[in-house]
Amino acid sequence: QLDPSFHKSRINLACVYDLLGKHTSAIAEITEKLPAETKASNEAKRILAIAYYNADNEDMAKKIWLELKI
């Protein structure tokens, strides 16, 4: 809240949400609250893939993991 441009905090918050079992909230943190250039980072993509996997959306998780291997 103090620095809205500190996007790493949103990625960290997504990690916390996922660990708490709030996978939809984790996905929303990444997909809805980060600017496009940060969403495209490997760090954001990794937690997004993990959150999708934990939310039983293995197809989306696999798609993201394949993007990361390029």
C-alpha positions as CSV (number, residue, x, y, z in Angstrom):
1,Q,0.0,0.0,0.0
2,L,2.9,2.4,0.7
3,D,4.4,1.9,-2.7
4,P,2.0,0.8,-5.4
5,S,4.8,0.4,-7.9
6,F,6.4,-2.4,-5.7
7,H,4.9,-5.2,-7.7
8,K,6.9,-7.9,-6.0
9,S,4.7,-7.5,-2.9
10,R,1.7,-8.6,-5.1
11,I,3.6,-11.6,-6.2
12,N,4.4,-12.4,-2.6
13,L,0.8,-11.9,-1.6
14,A,-0.3,-14.3,-4.3
15,C,2.1,-16.9,-2.8
16,V,0.6,-16.4,0.6
17,Y,-2.9,-16.8,-0.8
18,D,-2.0,-20.0,-2.5
19,L,-0.4,-21.4,0.6
20,L,-3.6,-20.6,2.5
21,G,-5.6,-22.5,0.0
22,K,-7.1,-19.4,-1.6
23,H,-6.0,-20.3,-5.1
24,T,-8.6,-18.1,-6.8
25,S,-7.3,-15.1,-4.9
26,A,-3.7,-16.0,-5.8
27,I,-4.7,-16.1,-9.5
28,A,-6.5,-12.8,-9.2
29,E,-3.5,-11.1,-7.6
30,I,-1.4,-11.9,-10.6
31,T,-3.9,-11.7,-13.5
32,E,-5.9,-8.6,-12.3
33,K,-3.7,-6.5,-10.2
34,L,-0.3,-6.5,-11.9
35,P,0.7,-4.5,-14.9
36,A,1.3,-6.4,-18.1
37,E,5.1,-6.3,-17.9
38,T,5.1,-7.7,-14.4
39,K,2.6,-10.4,-15.3
40,A,5.0,-11.5,-18.1
41,S,7.8,-12.0,-15.6
42,N,9.0,-15.6,-14.9
43,E,8.4,-15.0,-11.2
44,A,4.8,-14.1,-11.7
45,K,4.2,-16.9,-14.2
46,R,5.6,-19.5,-11.8
47,I,3.2,-18.7,-9.0
48,L,0.4,-18.4,-11.4
49,A,1.1,-21.9,-12.8
50,I,1.3,-23.2,-9.2
51,A,-2.0,-21.6,-8.2
52,Y,-3.8,-22.9,-11.3
53,Y,-2.5,-26.4,-10.6
54,N,-3.6,-26.2,-7.0
55,A,-7.0,-24.9,-8.2
56,D,-7.3,-28.1,-10.3
57,N,-6.8,-26.3,-13.6
58,E,-3.9,-28.5,-14.8
59,D,-4.3,-27.5,-18.4
60,M,-3.7,-23.8,-17.7
61,A,-0.8,-24.7,-15.4
62,K,0.8,-26.8,-18.0
63,K,0.4,-24.1,-20.6
64,I,2.2,-21.6,-18.4
65,W,5.0,-24.1,-17.5
66,L,5.6,-24.7,-21.2
67,E,5.9,-20.9,-21.8
68,L,8.5,-20.8,-19.0
69,K,10.7,-23.4,-20.6
70,I,11.1,-21.4,-23.8
